[in-house]
Amino acid sequence: MQVSPLHLIPGCVLMKDVEGKTSRPIIPKQTVLTEQHIVVLQKFLVKTVHVSPKLADGSEYQPKEEEMQQRKSDLLETNLREETSSLPFAAHYQLAVKQYKALFVSWQNGSAIDITQVRKLIIPLLGRMKDISQAIYTIHHYATREDYFFHHNVAVAILSAYLGYKTGYAKGEWLQVGLAGFLCDCGMARIDPAIVKKHHFLTTEDLLEVKKHPTYSYRLTEKLPTIKQAVKQAVLQHHERMDGSGYPLGLSKGKIHRYARIVAVCDMYHAMICDRLYKEKQSPFKVMEKLRQEQFSKLDPDVVHTFVQGITNFPVGTKVKLSNAMIGEIVFTDANKPTRPMIRLQDNDDIMALQNHPTVYIEEILESSSSID
């Protein structure tokens, strides 16, 4: 990458000689730059140098100016988090959906993505992990048919951050995963609005156009200075599948970034559990069983396992409604079959082991004695 010496930091690695007026370079390639090197380059009025995107210690290089922007963003996010933390989580979520809708309309009108605005909108919400852990199973209840698309992007951000958290990522990293989930569909702003707003099934031509949105999303985000490359990769790759059947690049297994694997699961899950204008919702438990089936070919099995375990970790005594309309409470969950617990039926106190009744599944959680953790 080519940068100004003003943006260099110690640890940068030169990829090309810095030429002077003599036969010998001012600084040869492969030099690990120190503060003294940077001062020399500035005094020689060198305009640009070529450096590796990785520092000598292997970490990602962020130009000095970008680090200052990042610190300003972090301070702004702290202030905003304090302002919104007093809101009930559901109200904060609805506010985020409203703000996302306004941003998306501006992108449709040709505006570039203002990453400061994006971070102001989503990071404080993602930072409420305790509230997210309590609301994660019922988050689809917030969505409406008419505004499903805008709810979807906020919800995928939340689900992705939660899954990153359950995977064991540090806070800074699971926030990045959530940001990827939030931005993954921004390229839909470059799709014909008539297709985005359709109230019925898409035609073959429509679907081919929609499949361009990961590429459009990547183009909208690729030059944003304070977004990590991992986030941009997830934005581009979130519809790739482990067996190579996804799009836009047809990548498989090891070529798909781990953030993209997380967003892929969350994107698929939320789309299936919500009412849409042309598709009825499905039970989250039924969808999770489908995800477990998909893990053998299309989805990362480790990601699916962590996701299912994280969302089905209901305590004994959780009240549920079954697909056959019966009411009961969970009395035991087999860790190997978390979507098929044993249920004590309310009407007769009989115990129903759902693993022995494949056509019956949990339709809805009615009451949980504690939050999912």
N, C-alpha and C positions, 0 to 999 in steps of 0.2 A: 504494500500500500504506500501511496505517495502523500507525504504530509509536510507541513512547514516545521522548521526547527523550533518555532515558538510552541508547538504542540507536543514536542518530544518529552519523554520522561526517562530517568535512569532505568536501564534494563532493556531498552529498545535494541533490536539487533538489525544492523545495516544489511540490506540485501544487495546493494550496488555500491561501488566505490564512489566517494564524494570527490569529484575531480577539481583540481585547482589549475593554476597557470603553469605548473611544472609537470614533468612526466610522472611524478609520484602523486598519488591521491592525497588529499588532505586527511581523509580517514578511509582506510580500506574496508571493503565489504566483510561481513561476518564479525565486525567489531561490536562488542556489547557496550553500548553508550553509557558514559558516566556524566555527572553534572559538568565536569570540565570539558568533555567532548561537546556537549550541547552549547556551552558558552563559546567555544571555538567556532562552531558552525554559525552562531548568531553574529559573531564579530566578523566573519568572512562574508556576511550578507548572503549566505546560501539560501535560495528561495525554497527549494523542496528537497527532500531526501526520500529514498525508498527503504522502508523498514518492514520487517516481518509482522504479521498480524498477531504473533505470539511474542511475549517477552522472553527473556533468557530463562526465567524460572518456569516457563510453560504456561503461564496464565495469559488470559486474553488482554491485548493492548487496547486501552482506551485513551485517545489523545487527551492531553492535559486540559484543554478547553472543555471537553466532554465531561471530564471528572468534576469540573467546577459546576457545570450544568446539572450533573447528577446530584451534587450536594445541595444545590438550590431546590431541586425537585423533592429531595428527601425532606428538607425543611418544610416545604409547602405541604407535602403529604402529612407530616406530623400535625400541622395546624388544622388541616381539613379533617383529619381523623378525630381530633378533639371536638370539632364542630358537629360532626355527624354521629359520634359515638353515643350521644344522648337519645338519638332516634331509635324507636323500636326497629329490630332488624327488618321486618317486613316493609316498614315505611322507607327505610334506607334502600332496600332492594328496588321498590317501586320508583323511587327517585332516580336511581341509577338507570332503570329502563327508560324513563322519560328523557333523561339526558342523552342516553345512547341514541335514541330515536332522533333527537335534534342533530347530533353529530352525523349520523348516517345520512340524513337529508342533505346536510352541507357537503358531504362527500359525493353524493349523487349530483350535486350542483357544480362539482368540479374542484372543491376545496381540497387542499392537501391535509393529511392527518397532522393535527397539532398534538404531539405526544405529551406535552405538558397538560393539556386539557384531558387527554385520555387517562393519564396517571391520576389526576385530580379526581376523576370520576370513579375509577375502579379500585385503586389501591386501598383507600380507606375501608371500602366494603370488604375486600378480600382479607384485610387485616383483622376482621372480626371472627377469628377462627372458632372461638368458643360458641358464638351464636350460630355460625355455619354448622358446627357439629350437631347442634340441637335441631336445626331446620333442614338438614341435608336430605332426609327422606321425603319430606313434604314440599320441597321447593317447587315441584311442578304444579302445585295447587295455585301458585301465584299467577301462572300464565293464563292468557286469554287467547281464544282462537284468532281474533282480529289482529292482535299485536304479537302473535307467537314469535315471529322472526326476531323482534327486539328483545323479548324475554329470553329467547334461546341463547343469544350471545352473552348476556349477563349471567345466565344460569350455567352455561358451559365454563365461563371464567371461574365461577364459584366452585363447581364440581372439580375442575382441573386443579385449582389451588388446594382443595381438600384432598384430592388423590395424591398430589405431590407431598402434602403434609403427612398423610398416612404411609407414604412410601419411605418417609424418614428424611426428606430433604430439609435443609436449613431454611429458615423463614425467607431469606432473600431469594432463594431458589424457587420455593413453591409460589412466591409472589410472581416470579417470572413465568412460571408455568401457567398461572392464572391469567397473566397478561396475554400470553399466546392464545389462550382460549377465547379471550375477549376480542382479539383482533383477527381471528382466523377467518371470519366471514366478511371482513370489511370490503373485500373485492366484489361482493355482491352489489356494491354501489356502482360498479361499472357494467352491470348486467342491465338489460332493458327493464325498466321499472314495471312494465306490464307483466313480465314473467315473474318478478318478485312478488307482485300483488295478486297473482292468479288464485282464484277460489276453487279450482278444480285440478285434476291431475295434469301434469305437464306432458307435452308431446315429446316425441323423440328429439325433435329439433330444439325444443326448450331445454331438455336435459343436457344435450351437448353444449349448449351455451352456459348453463349453470356449472358444468364441470370445469369451466375456465376460471371459476372464482378463486381457487387457491393461487393460481398464477397471478391474477389481478391483485389479490391480497398481498402477495409477496412484493409485487412492484410498488404497491402503495407504502410498504413498510421498509423496503430494502435500504433506503438512504436515510432513515431516521437515525440520528446520531446516538441517542442514549438507549437504544434497544439492542440487546445482545444478539449475536448471530444465532444462538440456539433458539431464541424466540422466533426469529425470521424463518428458520428452518421448519419449526413446528407449524407456522402459518402456512407454509408451502406444502407441507407433507401430511397434514392431518387427515386427508382422505386416501393416503397410501395404505396398503394392506400387506400383511406379512407374507402372503403367498404371491405377491406381485400383481394382484388383480385390481389394485386401486389406481388413483389418478392424482396429479397429471403426469407423473413420470414413470409410473409402473415399477416403483422401487419395491424391494423385498427385504425382509428380516434385518440384517445388520446395517443396511443402508438407510434405515428410517430412524431419525433422531428420537431419543427416549422421551423428550417432551411431546413430540408428535404422537407417539404411541399412547400417551396419557390423554391428550386432547381427543384422539380418535375414539376412545372408549366413552368418554364423557359426552361427546357430540352425538354419538349413536344412541346412547342411553336416554338422554334428554329428549331427542327427537321422537323416540318411540313411546315415551310415557306421557307425552302432552297431546291435548286435543289440538288438531290443526284444521285449517279450513277444508282440506280434502282428505283427512285421515283421522280416524278415531284413536284415542289414546289406548294404551295397554297397561296392565298392572305392572308396577315396578318389579315385583318379584318374578313375574312371567318374563319380563324383558331381561332381567339378570340371568335367568336360566338360558335365554337365547344367547346372551353374551358368552356364557360359559361354553356353549356349543360352538360359537364362532372362534373361540380362543384356539381351537385346534387347527385353524387354517388362516384366518384373516387377522386376528387380534393377538397382541402379546399376552401369553398366558399368565405371566407374573403380574402384569398390570391388571388384568381382569380379576385375578385372585385377590389382589389387594383391594380393588374396588368393591367387589362383592362382600368380602369380609368386613370392610369398613362401613358399608351401608346396612348390612344385615345383623350387626352386632347388637341385637335387642335383648334386654334383660328378661329373665323369667318373670312372667306376670303381664307382659305387654299384651294389650287387648287388640284383636284383629278381626277383620271381616273376611270370610272366604268367598271364593268365586261361586259357590253354591248358595250364597246368602246366609250361611250359618255364622254365628259369632262365637268366639272363643278366646282363650289366652294361651300364650306360649309357655310350655312347661319344660321343654328341653330342645336344644339345638345341637345337631351333630356338626362339628366343625368342617367335616368333609362334604356336607350337604346343607349349607347354611340357608338355602332358600326353601328347604323342606323340613321345618321343625315339627315337633310333636305339639298338638293343640288339644287343650281340654275344652270341650264344647260346652257352651253356656246352658243349652237346653236340658242336657241329661248327664253332664259330667263325664261323658265318655271321652276317652283319649283317641284322637285321630292322628296317626303317623302319616304325614303328607307324602313321605317317600313311597308309601304303599298305595297312594291314590293319585296317579300321575295326571288325571284330568282336573284335579282340584288344586288350586293355588291360592295364596294370600292375595286378596284384592286390594286391601287397604289396611293401614295401621290406624286404629281408632284412638289408642291411648297408650303411651309408654311411660313406665314408672321413672325413667331417667333418660338423659340425653345419650345419643350415640357418641362414643368417645373413640 
